[in-house]
Amino acid sequence: MPYASIEDLPASVRSHLPVHAQEIYCAAFNHAWHSRAADPMREATAHRIAWSAVKRSYEKVDGEWTPIVRQSP
């Protein structure tokens, strides 16, 4: 069940992530959902992939998801 927009994401995602992170989650979930049609655990796999995508750009600091600041070399 792909998500049409971030408003359709589970409440647990919407209430914890900032809007940009929700957009990342939604896009990653939808891509994973469509690319794993034969996976019997498709939904669980898509959620894991979506969280992984969020964690590449955000980290939890003091209980809040914040963008990861990368320093240039």
Secondary structure, 3 states (H helix, E strand, C coil): CCCCCHHHCCHHHHCCCCHHHHHHHHHHHHHHHHHCCCCCCHHHHHHHHHHHHHHHHEEEECCEEEECCCCCC
